[in-house]
């Protein structure tokens, strides 16, 4: 069967008819009702994937329409030096390692200038937990970018980095957020969320804030009108219960603040990670699991957080297209100069035209968006 015919669910109408009576959780989802923890377990463990995908695709169409959006985004990792040593990370280095680096102000400005020439509308800035960089380094970095490029959205520092800076500098997280916002911080990326449940989090991260601390920092940011993305790292040693717990906590915070712009389910890439080296993960999760997580994310968050992003860097082109028809409506962005997934063996280069073609090939309409999901142009 041709890819396009498969992904647009050629027999979707028949599948949706079959849902009636097949699964109470799917019936609730199709009725637009909020799903609880037990519903999530039913969808993850017992429901036919094709039915689940068809239901998620119907919800996507209702809430997000038939566009596929993406941003022209430049990824800048200001340092790979990190005081943490997370088991799931291939990016971090220790101070003094041969390939450790920290960008200078001139290097940062040069990279941002490159980003603008490439057509980027946002710069996505994350790094490691550097033990020696003062808060002024981050303020100066953001202030310099905004001075030279006032129209560029500075999406910088995860909630985990903010929490670390608070401990390092002995300032409150609210003080740090306030100072960074004054320097020109526009929004925040969603990294560092990983999985919130303490039973799994302590097995995949080391030296990083707890899940609740991440949520507390991002809630402060939202209350200061700094919107953010949120991620969910899956496909390693988690169980369905951890996935559902994560989605429910996202949903409850979104109800309070409305500050999340999109959820980005992140497929774990094992190459060069401690989890691989210790034999805890020997292969990446299956594509069928990817699609189940994508569909579940749409249905658990429907009506509360209606942008579900497909991170094509982790999936590859063809699987990303299938995921777009199992609940996804967004391709995140061009990911110019992305280094974290590259460190784990993934290719990361793409362009606006490439992403637009990915959407057109599955019968959807490509839209270049800004950071806050406003339309820049239809392609």
N, C-alpha and C positions, 0 to 999 in steps of 0.2 A: 504494500500500500504506500502511495506517495506520502512524504512527510506532511505536506499541508493537509491532506485528507485525514491523516491520523490526528494531528494536533487540534483541528477544529471540531473534533468529535463528530464525525459524519453521522453517527447514530445517536447523537446527544439527546434528541427528543425522545427516542425510545428509552434511553437510559434514565432520563428524568422521570418518565412514566413508571419505570420499574422501582424508583426510589420509594414511591408510595407503598407503605407497608413493609418495606425491606429493612428499614433502620429508623428507630425513633429519633436518634440524634440527627440523621440526615433530614428527616421530616421537619424537625425543629429548625434546622439551618435553612431549609427551603422556605419556611414560613417567616423567616427573619427574626426568630427568637434567639435570645442569648444562650449560648451553650455553656454548660457547667463542666466541672472536672470529669465526671463520669461520662458525659457526652464525648469529651475529647478522647478519653480512653477507648470508647467504642469506635470512634472514627480511625484512630491510629491502629487498632489491633484487629478489628473484625469486619470493617466495611470494604467491599470490593473497590479496588483502586480506580477503575474506570468510572464507577458511579460517584466516587468521592471527587474525582477530577471534574466530572460533568457538573456536579453541584457547585463546586468552587468556581468553575468557569461561568456558570449562570450568575452567581453572586458578583463576580468581577464585572460582568457586563452590566448588571443593574447599577452598581455603585461607582464604577470607574469608566464605563463606556468601552468603546472599541479602539481607543488610542493606546499607543505604547510610547511612554515618555522617557526622556533621559536628559542629562545635563552635560555640558562641555566642562569637564572637571579635570583639574590638574592636581595630582597627588604629590605632596611634598613631605617627606620624612626628614625632619630637621636633625634627628640623631637616631642611631641604632643602639646607643649605649643605654643599658637598662639595669636598674638595681634588682628588678624582679627576674625570675628565670622560669617562666611558665612552661609547663610540660608540653603544651600544644603549639608553642611558638618556635619558628625557625629563623625569625628576623633578629632577635636580640643578640647583642654582644656585650661583653664586659669591658670596662675601662682598661685600656692597655692592650686589648686584642689588636692584632695586626690590621684587621679590616673594620675596626671601630671608627666612627666619624661623628662629628658635630659640625653643622653648617655655621659659617660666619655670617654676619649681616650682609656683606657684599655677595656672598654665594646665594643667600636667600633672595636678594633683590634680582640677581641674574636669573634665577630659576623662575621667579614670578614674571619677569619680563618675557621670558620664553613662553610661559603659560599664556600670556595675553596675545602674543604673536600667533599662537596656535588656536586662538579663538575661545579660550576658556572664560567662563563667566563666574567660576568659583575656584578657590584654591582650598584643597582638603589637606589639613595639616595635622599630622599625628607623629609621635615618636616614641622613644623609650622613657623610662623613669630615670632621667639623668641625675646622679647624686650631687652634682656640682653647679648646675645652672640655677641662678637666682631668678626670682619672679620677674625682675626687670628685663631679663633676656626675652621672655615671652611678650611682655608689654612692648618692648622696643621692636620686636619682630612684627607684631601686628600693626603697630603704629606706622612703621616704615612702609609696610605693604599698602595700608589704606591711604597714606600720604601720596604715594606714587600712582596708585591705582584705586581711586575712591569708588569706582563702580564695580569692583571685584568683590564678590561675597567671600569673606574670610570665615571658613568653616573649620574651626581649630580646637584641638585638645579634647580628648574624651573625658567623660566623668571620672574615669579611673585616674587619668593624668591630673585632673584638678584635685582629687582626693590626695594623691601622692604629694603634690605641691603644697597642700595644706599641712601635711605632716612635716615636710622638709623645711618649710619657711615659718612654721608656727603661726600662720594666719588661718582664719576660718575659711571654709570653702565659699561662704557668701562674700567675704572680702575679696578673695581671689577672682571670683566671677565678676564682681562689680568693677574691679580694676581692669580686667581684660575687656569687659564691655566698654569701658571708658576709652580704652586704647583702640577700639574699633572692631572687636569680636562681633560677628553678625549671627553665627549659628554654630552648632556643635555636631560633630560626627557621632555615630552610635556605637563605636568600638568599645571594648572593655566589658561589655555586658556579658558576653560568653553565655553561660547559663546561671541563673540566679540561685537555684536550689543549693543550700550549703553542702549537702551530701556529695554532689557531683562537682561543685565548684572547687572544693579543696583538692580534688584529684586531677584537675586540669590547669589550675593557675597556682602560682606561688609568689608571694610577696605583693599581691594586688588586693584592692579593697574587696569586701564581701559584696554579695549581690544586693543586700539591703542598703549598704553604703552607696553603691552605684545609683540605686533608685533615689536615695535621698538627695544626692548631689544633682541629679538631672531634674528632680522636682524643683529644687531651688532655682536652677537655670530657667526652667519654664516659667516659674513665678516672676522672674526678672525679664520676661519676654525674650528669652534666648531659646529659640526652638531647636530641635535636634532630631536626628535619626535614632533608631535603636536597632541593634543587631541581635542575632541568636546563633551561636555556634553549635552545630550539630554534626552527627556522623562520626563520632569518636567512641566514647565509652558510656554514653548516656543511655537512659531508658525512656520510653514514651512518657512516663510520669514527669520526668524533668522538663521535657518539651512543653507539656501542658501547663505545668506550674509557671514556666517562663512566660508563656503567652497570656495567662490569666493576670499575672502581675503587671505586664505591659498594659493590658486592657484597663485594669483598675486605675493605674496612674493616668492613662489617657483620659479617662472619664473625669478626673479631677482637674487636669491642666490643659488638655487639648494641645499639648506642646510637641508631640511626636509628629514628624512629617511623613515618615515611612518606616516600615519594618523591613530589614534586610536579613533574611535567613542566610547564614554563611556556612557553606559546606566545608568541613574540616579537610585540609590538605596535609597529609601526614609526612611528606618527604622532609628529611632533616630535622624532625621534631623528636623530643625526648620520648613521647608516647610510642613512636616507631622504634626508636633505639632500644627501649625497654621491652619491646615485644608486646605491648598492651594493645596496639592497633597494627594489624599487618596489611590492611588494604583499605581503600576508601569505600565509603558506603555506596550501595547500589543506586542506580538512577531511579529505580522504582521507589526507594526510600526518599530520595530527593523530592519526587513529585508528591508523595504522601505528606511530607512536611510542608511543602508549598501550599497544597490544598487545605491542609488543616489550619495553617496560619491565616488564610483568607477567611475560613468559616468561623474560627474562634474570635476574630477581630471585626467581623463584618458590622458595619454601621457605626463603629467607634474609631477605627483606624483603617482607612480604605485605600491606602497605598501600600501594596506589597511588592517589594523590589526583587528582581531576579539578578543576582550578581553573576553576570556572564563570565567574568574572569575565572571564577571557580568552576562553572559548569561547562564551559565551551559553548560554541555557537548552537549546535543542534539541540542539545539538552536545554539550553536557555530558551529556545523557541518553544519546546514542548512545555516547559514550566510556565511560559506566558499564557498558555491555554489550560493551565491547571491552577489558576488563581492569581497569577502575576499580572501586573499592569505597567511595570516600570523596569528599565534596564540600568538603573543607577546613573551611569555616566561613562565617559570615554576613558577614565582611569589613566590619563597620560602620566607616565613615570611612576606607576604603582610599584612598590618594592616589597611589600610584605608577602603577598601571594607569590611574587617572583622568587623570593627566597625559598619558598616551598615548592618550586618547580613548575609554576603556572605561567603561561605567556600572558602578557597584559596590554599589549598595544592594540588600539583600535581608533576609529574616527567616527565623526557624526554620520558620514555616509554609510559606513559599515553597519552601525546600529539601525539606521533608517531601513537599510536593506533587510535586516533581520526581521523587522516588523512587517514590511511589505510582503515578504515571502510567506507569511502565515495569514495574509489577508487583513492585517491591521494597519491603522494609520499612524505613522511616526510623528512625534511632536518633540521639538527641543524645548525644554523647560528651564526655569531658573531654580535656584535652591529650594524655594518655597512652593514649588509646583505650579507657578504661574507660567502660562504659555509665552514663549519667545517667538517661535515660528512653527508653522506646520510644513512638513517636508514632503 
